[in-house]
């Protein structure tokens, strides 16, 4: 295995068969010891977070597979906290796509003059550029097209996929009486240029609440996967 990339919450290795291996870490994003899925820095280390994130990711990626929704997922090894994936290239230097069902986090910080905290949103899709130095600025469809990052047709496909995947996750959480407030996805292109979901779907990528109380990533994994 050859180390290709060292990330905040996982490392990426190249395998001999052409696939890649993602090694999940116990680090989660946040600031000053407080978890925040939208943060640009590792805020804290939670023992077992890597395995927990992978268990939930495996659960959701296999749900998406059943529904014919394209992802880069091949298989997962929970004990090793690793996931095998198909090779995919990111858009530009990487994009994050957020699907929002309630006004919280950076949405509320930006639009607080018009929105109230927790206000319902209709699966609002927001694209941001992965750029720590510039604090992941939001970018519009026109700008993505003009800068050659994503064509307008690709943007349309990305938006549809985001809403479809968000709906699957939201429905699964609802079965456990958990409400999804927002979720962050990453997408890439396979060798054949097909747009697919990449990275992970875990508690570290979303804000979820039960009875109005925020659920920590490790607790979310336990609630979702308990019988």
N, C-alpha and C positions, 0 to 999 in steps of 0.2 A: 504494500500500500504506500502511496506517495501523498504526503500532505500537500494539498493545493491551496487551502485557504483557512485562516484562523479567524473565526467570527466571535461575536459577543457571547452568543448562547450555544454555538456548535462549531465544530471543525469539519472540514470537507477533505476527503481522501479520494484519489483516483484508484480504481480497481483494474486488474489486468484484463477483465472482460469488456472494458469500455464503460461500465457503469460507475457510479460514484457512491461513496459511503459517507453518511452524515453521522457524526458522533455528537450526541447531545450532552451538554454540560449542565451543571447545577446552578449556573449563573442566570439571573433574570434581569431584565432592564428596569431602570427606575432611577430615582434621585434621592440622596440623603437617607438611604435605607428603606425607602418606600417604593413598592412595586408600581410601575407605570408601563403598560404595553407600548405606549407611544414614545417612550424616552429614548434618547440616543446613546445612553451610557449604561453600563452594568451597575445596577444600584445595590444589589445584594446577592448573596449566594444562599440557596435553600437546599439543604441536603435532600436528595431524592427528586429534585425538580426535573433533572434530565430524563430519568426513567418515567416519571409521571407525565411529562410533556410528550414523550414518545408513545406511551400507552394510549393517550387520548388522540394523538395524531394517527396512530394505526387504526383506531376505532373509526375515526371520521374518514380517513382516506379509503378504507374498505367500504364504508357506506356509500361514498361517492362512486367507487368502482362498480358497485351493484347497480347504480343508477346511470351508468354509462357516461359519467362526467370525467373528462380527461385530467389526469394528474401525472406526476413523474414517479409515483410510488411503485416499488417492486416488492419489497418485503421488509420486515423489521425483526430485530433481535432485542427483546426487552431487557434481558439480563446484561447484555453488553451496552445497552443504551445506544444502539446503532440502527440506521435505516438505509437500505440500499435503494438507490433511485436511478432513473434514466438520466443521461446527460442532457442538460437544457441550458440555453443561454438566456441571460436576463435582458430586459429592455434598457438600452443605454448603459448606465452604471448601476442600474437597479431602481425599481419603483416599488412603493408600497401602496396597496389599494385597500381603503377602509370602507366598510359597509356600516352605516350608522342607523340605529333604530331609536335612539334617544340622545338628546343633547347633553353630552358630558365631555370631559377632557378638553382637548385642543379646540374642538368645535365650539364649545361654550366660551373658552377663553377668547376666541376670535369674534364670535357673533353674539356675545352676551348682551349687547344693546338691543337685540331683536329676539333672542331666544331665552327661555327660562330653563333652569337646570332640570334635567329629566324629561323635558318636553318631547313627545313622540315625534319621530322622523320616519319618513316613508322609504326605508332602505336607501338612504342617501349615500351615493358612491362618491368617494373623494380619492384622488390620486396625488401622492406626494413623491418627490424625488428623494432617493436615499443619498443624503449628503449631510453628514454629521456637522461639518464646518458651518453650513448654512441652516442648520436645524430643520432638515427635511421639509423644504418649502412645498406647499400645495402647487399643483400645475394644472392648467386647463387643457381641454381636448385640442383646442387650436394650437396652443404652445407646443404640446407633445408632437403634433403633426408638423408644425413649422421647423422644429428643432431636429426632426428626423428620428425621434425616439420611438414613435408609435403612429401608424397611419390612422386615419379616421375610421376606417373599417375595422382595424384591429382594436381601436378604442371601444367601438360598439360591442365587439365580441367580448372584450375584457369586462365591460360593464355588465353584460348579460350573464357571463360566467360568475361574476362576483355576487350578483343578486341571487342566482340559482344556488350557489354553494352556501351563501349566507343563510338562505331559507332552509337548507338541509340541516345546518348546524342549529339554527334557531328552533326548528321543529323537534330535534333530538333533546335539546335542553328543556323545552316546554314539557316533554314527557316526564321530567323529573321536577316539575314546578319551578324551573329556573328560567329567568328572563335574560335574554341577550341584549345588552345595550349597544355594544359595537364590537367589531372584529376586524383584524388586519390580515390581509393576504398578500402573497407574492406570486407572481406569474412569470413564466418563461416560455421560450420556443424550443420544441424538440428539434432533432435533426431535420425532420420533414416540414419544419416551420409551424407545426400545430401549436396553438397556444394552450398551455396546461398550467394547473395549479402546482406550485413548487413549495419548498420549505416545509412548514408544519401547520397544524391546526391544534393548538393547545391552550391551556389556561393563560399562558404567557402572552397570547396574541389577542385576548379578548377581555371585555369587561362583562361580567355576569353577576346577576343579583338574585337572591331568594328572599322573599318577604321583605323587600326593600333593603336588605343587607348585602353589601359587596362580598363576593366569594373569592378567597385567595386561590391562586392557581393549583396548589396541591390539594386543597379541599375540593375544588371543582372536579379534579380527576377522580377523587374518591366517590363523590356524589354521583358522577356520571357512570362509573363502571361498577358500582356495587350492585348486587343482584336485588 
